[in-house]
């Protein structure tokens, strides 16, 4: 009986750098200055890019920046960080993340996202899944 092989995916494929795309994505989620956030959103998402998770469904840079600002307001003092390798193929990347307290290192929120990229490596659509959320 043979063991199943574990798939590995290079960080780049078809000219796309999945890790760079995810790095830009986290830069947008962690940008607290409004002007910096707008620039980071524009660098991370295509003009008509979208974000959908169980709590929202938005598209366009202005709506994306507003959702990020709302998350930052709700979780002041927290930052998003990746928790594992970025996996990708074709124009699709997936990765896991958590929202971490800058004070005590706790991570009350965690999940994973699936991102489709445009030809320039910017997010066309991001589908977010929440694996851990705080209880009321």
N, C-alpha and C positions, 0 to 999 in steps of 0.2 A: 504494500500500500504506500503510495507517495503522498507527501505533504503538498497542500495547495500552496502555490506561490503567492506572495504578497505583492500586489501591483505597486509599482512606483512610477511616478510621473515627473518628467523634468519640469523645472521651474518655468521653462519657456516652451512654447509650441506654436507653430505657424506664425512666428514673429511676435507672439504675445508673451509678455512677462507677467505671469499670474501673481507672483510675489510683489512686484512693483505696484500692480493694480490694487492689491489688498492693502499695501502700505499707504497708498493715497487715500483709500477708503477710510482707514483708521485715522489718518490725519484729519479728515473732514469731521468724523465723529468726535474727535478730541480737541478740535479748535474752539476755544472759548471766546475769542475776540470776534465780533460779528463780521468785520471786514476780512479777517483771516479765514473765517469759516466760509464766507462766500467764495473766496479764491480756492480754498481746498475742495469745496463741492464742485466747482467748475473743473478742477483738475481731475477729480475722481469720477465724475459722471458725465455722460454725453448730455447735450442740451436738453433732450427730451427724456432723460434717464428717469427711472422709477425705483421706488422702494416699497415693498409690501411685507408686512408682518401681521400677526394676529391683532395688533392695535391700530394699524394705519395702512393706508394705501395712497401714496402721493406720487406726483411726477413733476418734473421741471425743477430747475435749480432753486427757485424761491421757496417752493413747498418742501423740498429736501432740507434746505437750511432751517426752515421753521420747525420741522420735526426734530432735527438734531438739537436746536436750541431748547425745545420743550423737554427732550430727554435730559439735557444738561441741567435744566432748571429743576426737574424732578429728582435727579441724582447728582446734586452739587457735591463736588469733592470726589467724584468717581471718574475713572478713565476706562476706556475700552482697550482690551489687549487680546491678541491672538493666543490661542492655547494649544495649537498643534501645527502641523505642516499644512501648507496650501496645496491642494490637489487640483489638477486641472487637465482638461483636454478640449480640443477644438476651441470654441469661444466661451467655455464654461469653467468656472472655478468654484471650489467649495472650501470652507474653512470654519473652524470653531473659534469661539471667543467667550470672554467673560467681562463683566463690568466690575472693576476693582476699586475699593476704597483707598484713597491716598493716605488715610489716617491709620487704619488698622489692617489693611490688606485683605479684608473680607470681600467676597464676590457674591452678592445676593442674586445676580442675574447672569445667566449663561445661555448660550445657544449656538446655532450654526447658521451660516448663510450660504446661499447659492447665487452666484453672480454670472450674468452673461455680459460679455465684453464686445464693444464695437471694434472696428478694424484698427483704431488708434489705442486700444487697450484701456479705454474708459468704460465704466459700468453703463450698460444699456438698461439692465434691470437687476435688482437685487431682491431675492426672496428670503426673508428672515424667519427663523424658527426659534422659539423660546423653549429651552429645556429646563431652566430653573428660574423662577420668579419669586419675589418676596410675597409672603402671605399678609393679608390685611390685618 
